[in-house]
């Protein structure tokens, strides 16, 4: 970003900066003050930068003749702390250092799934796929959930003053198996990780964990080593058996975990799935047992059938949520 003299800076166009920091990628964009239109969207690989400041400087160096007035950065991790480490990311973020790198402007920080949840309020009917119809209760709490590098979970409720998010660390809650095969998988993962959080299976790396566990249980060689390889092998016209079983188990466990979180939070306002990962095998997901396992809550099945489930087709949800947060400060 060109700084220049005071007179030059006064002539520069003024923008806000928004960022979405995940475990793998950092996305940035600028937006005119008061607008919701993303400009100059770029995705950077976190591992290529030692700090978030370096990533921000690299991004802004590609844009000339602008002045950043304020910023909102959505990040995984405990963003309420002055210094924190994003989940599934090697960066250690010091908020003061980031503000200094941006000439001491005001930088707002929100949880990455806080941003995803806020962005669901911007979705039109054309932006979503209805996974399960239910009873519309817009004034009740809704839940945004999405597997990516980890598993993000955030509640959202509408008050008279507007939408208020309820950030959580639900992706780190205990994994509870429901079948004998899931118990076998959990046992293997406990040997590997100790504590097994739900995101150990409900994430991109989680797909790999499930696949490798099923290979060990079935005495088969590991043929694939990445989520994209496994999902491609599961969904091609001549699918690999264990890859397909892996994806089936992923969808089943995702449904079960989502249902448990919906029960615990009272999410009668609906479930909003925001996940690039799931969109990579969307047809498979829609035809899976996700909904069946979501509703399979014994005596509370009647409660679960009322809850609608939507999947967002909208891209850059984290950035859109950051803009919404900025525009409503």
Phi, psi and omega per residue, in radians:
X1 nan 2.284 -3.137
X2 -1.361 2.225 -3.133
X3 -1.586 -0.999 3.074
X4 1.208 -2.994 3.109
X5 -1.363 2.999 3.125
X6 -1.048 -0.724 3.138
X7 -1.108 -0.747 3.131
X8 -1.104 -0.752 -3.126
X9 -1.091 -0.640 3.136
X10 -1.136 -0.421 3.134
X11 -1.551 -0.151 -3.122
X12 -1.319 2.604 3.030
X13 -1.204 2.445 -3.091
X14 -1.758 2.290 -3.117
X15 -2.365 2.855 2.948
X16 -1.796 2.623 3.095
X17 -1.845 2.344 3.024
X18 -2.175 2.522 -3.137
X19 -2.405 2.676 3.108
X20 -2.364 1.846 -3.032
X21 -1.797 1.973 3.087
X22 -1.854 -2.916 3.131
X23 -1.316 -0.489 -3.080
X24 -1.926 -0.805 -3.031
X25 -2.098 2.677 2.984
X26 -2.068 2.140 3.133
X27 -1.892 2.409 3.139
X28 -2.320 2.683 3.025
X29 -2.759 2.833 2.989
X30 -1.987 2.785 -3.104
X31 -2.598 2.412 3.074
X32 -1.114 2.548 -3.097
X33 -1.035 2.238 3.141
X34 1.474 -0.133 -3.126
X35 -1.650 2.919 3.053
X36 -2.115 0.231 -3.108
X37 -1.611 2.090 3.130
X38 -1.298 2.342 3.137
X39 -2.175 2.481 3.056
X40 0.952 0.916 3.111
X41 -1.234 2.275 3.076
X42 -2.413 2.485 3.069
X43 -1.957 2.179 -3.134
X44 -2.043 2.517 3.071
X45 -1.399 2.169 -3.066
X46 -1.035 -0.660 -3.053
X47 -1.139 -0.248 -3.133
X48 -1.500 -0.031 -3.124
X49 -2.289 2.409 -3.125
X50 -1.270 -0.558 -3.115
X51 -2.420 2.860 3.068
X52 -1.181 -0.539 3.109
X53 -1.059 -0.742 3.113
X54 -1.074 -0.725 3.138
X55 -1.120 -0.739 3.131
X56 -1.123 -0.791 3.139
X57 -1.074 -0.711 3.129
X58 -1.091 -0.770 3.132
X59 -1.081 -0.863 -3.069
X60 -1.213 -0.411 3.135
X61 -1.146 -0.332 -3.133
X62 -1.546 -0.022 -3.102
X63 -2.135 2.156 -3.078
X64 -1.802 2.713 2.977
X65 1.028 0.775 3.032
X66 -2.294 2.765 3.051
X67 -2.196 2.240 3.132
X68 -1.554 2.116 -3.072
X69 -1.634 -0.661 3.100
X70 -2.716 2.958 -3.083
X71 -2.565 2.670 2.974
X72 -2.349 2.170 -3.118
X73 -2.090 2.152 3.068
X74 -1.681 2.282 -3.085
X75 -2.489 2.560 2.946
X76 -1.155 2.675 3.083
X77 1.854 -3.009 -3.035
X78 -1.551 1.318 -3.005
X79 -1.233 -0.146 3.110
X80 -1.322 -0.230 3.135
X81 -1.511 2.692 3.118
X82 -1.185 -0.583 3.048
X83 -2.266 2.274 -3.102
X84 -2.625 2.830 3.094
X85 -1.962 2.082 3.095
X86 -1.034 2.504 3.084
X87 -1.090 2.389 3.074
X88 1.087 0.554 -3.097
X89 -2.569 2.471 -3.086
X90 -1.456 -0.137 3.133
X91 -1.181 2.568 2.883
X92 -2.006 2.063 -3.009
X93 -1.764 2.148 3.023
X94 -1.873 2.042 -3.022
X95 -1.070 -0.654 -3.140
X96 -1.124 -0.679 3.122
X97 -1.124 -0.675 3.135
X98 -1.175 -0.759 3.115
X99 -1.082 -0.711 3.121
X100 -1.090 -0.695 3.135
X101 -1.140 -0.363 3.124
X102 -1.865 0.519 3.078
X103 1.067 0.618 3.015
X104 1.089 0.542 3.018
X105 -1.323 2.935 3.067
X106 -1.285 2.199 3.096
X107 -2.074 2.060 3.071
X108 -1.602 2.463 -3.122
X109 -2.108 2.286 3.047
X110 -2.369 2.706 3.072
X111 -1.088 2.508 -3.058
X112 -1.064 -0.587 3.116
X113 -1.505 -0.284 2.881
X114 -1.022 -0.799 3.120
X115 -1.121 -0.750 3.119
X116 -1.036 -0.742 -3.134
X117 -1.137 -0.791 3.116
X118 -1.046 -0.636 -3.119
X119 -1.171 -0.415 3.116
X120 -1.125 -0.385 3.131
X121 -1.305 -0.178 -3.139
X122 -1.706 -0.077 -3.028
X123 -1.354 2.375 3.016
X124 -1.666 3.038 3.107
X125 -1.056 -0.522 3.137
X126 -1.321 -0.205 -3.094
X127 -1.627 -0.081 -3.056
X128 -2.247 2.712 2.953
X129 -1.923 2.243 3.108
X130 -1.408 1.938 3.116
X131 -1.412 -0.645 3.105
X132 -2.609 2.163 3.064
X133 -1.289 2.648 3.109
X134 -2.669 -2.669 3.114
X135 -1.816 2.114 -3.131
X136 -1.174 2.112 3.065
X137 -2.353 1.298 -2.985
X138 -1.110 -0.316 -3.137
X139 -1.584 -0.003 3.088
X140 -1.654 2.853 -3.111
X141 -1.084 2.347 3.023
X142 -1.909 2.809 -3.091
X143 -2.220 2.218 2.998
X144 -1.749 2.333 -3.108
X145 -2.548 2.501 -3.138
X146 -2.892 2.149 3.025
X147 -1.390 2.330 3.049
X148 -2.511 -2.122 3.002
X149 -1.172 -0.547 2.979
X150 -2.275 -2.775 3.071
X151 -2.104 2.022 3.131
X152 -1.653 2.480 3.137
X153 -2.505 2.292 3.097
X154 -2.670 2.382 3.051
X155 -1.577 2.852 -3.132
X156 -2.679 2.297 -3.136
X157 -2.375 2.535 -3.105
X158 -1.704 2.098 3.052
X159 -1.858 3.067 3.129
X160 -1.106 -0.457 -3.138
X161 -1.505 -0.117 -3.136
X162 2.236 -2.993 -3.105
X163 -1.351 2.374 3.110
X164 -2.185 2.220 -3.118
X165 -1.546 2.697 3.108
X166 -2.187 1.465 -3.084
X167 -1.133 2.567 3.118
X168 -2.429 3.014 2.959
X169 -2.058 0.781 -3.058
X170 -1.065 -0.426 3.121
X171 -1.158 -0.267 -3.124
X172 -1.788 0.168 3.077
X173 -1.288 2.846 -3.036
X174 -1.165 2.423 3.027
X175 -1.354 2.239 3.141
X176 -2.031 1.878 -3.128
X177 -1.256 2.681 -3.104
X178 -2.132 -0.141 3.128
X179 -2.311 2.901 3.129
X180 -1.103 -0.626 3.119
X181 -1.187 -0.718 3.106
X182 -1.119 -0.583 3.073
X183 -1.127 -0.716 3.085
X184 -1.087 -0.755 3.120
X185 -1.093 -0.788 3.131
X186 -1.045 -0.729 -3.137
X187 -1.050 -0.756 3.117
X188 -1.151 -0.703 -3.130
X189 -1.228 -0.543 3.070
X190 -1.134 -0.654 3.096
X191 -1.132 -0.563 -3.087
X192 -1.480 -0.710 -2.987
X193 -2.000 -0.281 -2.954
X194 1.411 -1.868 3.062
X195 -1.214 2.320 3.139
X196 -1.983 1.806 3.060
X197 -1.429 2.812 -3.096
X198 -1.058 -0.531 -3.116
X199 -1.280 -0.133 3.015
X200 -1.180 -0.317 3.056
X201 -2.086 -0.489 -3.073
X202 -1.778 1.269 -3.134
X203 -2.997 3.050 3.040
X204 -1.047 -0.954 3.054
X205 -1.033 -0.504 3.120
X206 -1.129 -0.621 3.074
X207 -1.065 -0.713 3.103
X208 -1.147 -0.739 3.112
X209 -1.048 -0.762 3.125
X210 -1.107 -0.797 -3.119
X211 -1.063 -0.823 -3.108
X212 -1.140 -0.639 3.099
X213 -1.138 -0.743 3.133
X214 -1.181 -0.601 3.055
X215 -1.084 -0.760 -3.136
X216 -1.150 -0.760 -3.136
X217 -1.086 -0.650 -3.095
X218 -1.626 0.020 3.129
X219 1.132 0.631 -3.111
X220 -1.938 2.691 3.085
X221 -1.275 2.580 3.068
X222 -1.390 2.047 -3.102
X223 -1.766 -0.427 -3.036
X224 -2.186 2.610 -2.975
X225 -2.286 0.093 3.130
X226 -2.449 2.737 3.105
X227 -0.999 -0.705 -3.105
X228 -1.148 -0.670 3.102
X229 -1.134 -0.744 -3.099
X230 -1.189 -0.790 -3.131
X231 -1.172 -0.627 3.093
X232 -1.150 -0.734 3.140
X233 -1.182 -0.509 -3.118
X234 -1.368 -0.461 -2.994
X235 -1.938 0.020 3.119
X236 -1.332 2.910 -3.054
X237 -1.037 -0.481 3.083
X238 -2.085 1.340 -2.931
X239 -1.200 2.599 2.971
X240 -1.279 2.275 -2.990
X241 -1.046 -0.884 -3.071
X242 -1.243 -0.537 3.061
X243 -1.153 -0.725 3.114
X244 -1.146 -0.713 3.099
X245 -1.123 -0.639 3.097
X246 -1.051 -0.818 -3.104
X247 -1.191 -0.637 3.061
X248 -1.070 -0.797 -3.134
X249 -1.133 -0.690 3.093
X250 -0.995 -0.863 -3.107
X251 -1.134 -0.684 3.116
X252 -1.117 -0.827 -3.117
X253 -1.206 -0.611 3.085
X254 -1.087 -0.748 3.098
X255 -1.100 -0.765 -3.124
X256 -1.128 -0.801 -3.129
X257 -1.157 -0.758 3.130
X258 -1.067 -0.706 3.101
X259 -1.111 -0.715 3.123
X260 -1.129 -0.729 3.109
X261 -1.159 -0.629 3.097
X262 -1.138 -0.702 3.083
X263 -1.119 -0.796 -3.063
X264 -1.164 -0.541 -3.080
X265 -1.784 -0.147 -3.108
X266 1.155 0.841 -2.997
X267 -1.459 1.068 -3.140
X268 -1.310 -0.165 3.086
X269 -1.375 -0.103 3.074
X270 2.008 2.760 3.079
X271 -1.863 2.293 3.096
X272 -2.063 1.953 3.126
X273 -1.561 2.109 3.107
X274 -2.134 1.770 -3.006
X275 -2.743 2.009 3.007
X276 -1.106 -0.592 -3.115
X277 -1.052 -0.862 -3.112
X278 -1.151 -0.619 3.135
X279 -1.126 -0.328 3.103
X280 -1.224 -0.358 3.072
X281 -2.375 0.860 -2.990
X282 -1.047 -0.821 -3.118
X283 -1.069 -0.735 3.109
X284 -1.068 -0.783 -3.113
X285 -1.090 -0.795 -3.125
X286 -1.066 -0.619 -3.137
X287 -1.543 0.074 -3.062
X288 -1.478 -3.059 3.127
X289 -1.630 0.372 3.135
X290 -0.950 -0.928 -3.081
X291 -1.123 -0.752 3.134
X292 -0.995 -0.779 -3.137
X293 -1.280 -0.550 3.055
X294 -1.044 -0.766 -3.068
X295 -1.441 -0.260 -3.018
X296 -1.344 1.255 -3.119
X297 -2.129 0.654 3.036
X298 1.016 -2.146 -3.072
X299 -1.160 -0.247 -3.122
X300 -1.751 0.266 -3.135
X301 -1.042 -0.665 -3.131
X302 -1.049 -0.608 3.124
X303 -1.184 -0.695 -3.077
X304 -1.246 -0.567 -3.089
X305 -1.163 -0.377 -3.131
X306 -1.364 -0.284 -3.000
X307 -1.526 2.053 3.097
X308 -1.318 2.661 3.124
X309 -2.264 2.233 3.140
X310 -2.162 2.630 3.031
X311 -2.069 2.209 -3.096
X312 -1.365 2.304 3.017
X313 -1.649 -0.106 -3.034
X314 -1.284 2.391 3.081
X315 -1.589 2.806 3.073
X316 1.030 0.725 -3.132
X317 -1.070 -0.667 -3.134
X318 -1.101 -0.741 3.121
X319 -1.164 -0.714 3.127
X320 -1.118 -0.668 3.098
X321 -1.167 -0.634 3.096
X322 -1.132 -0.712 3.077
X323 -1.080 -0.787 -3.114
X324 -1.053 -0.691 3.127
X325 -1.111 -0.812 3.138
X326 -1.052 -0.749 -3.060
X327 -1.270 -0.210 -3.116
X328 -2.039 0.291 3.062
X329 -1.177 nan nan
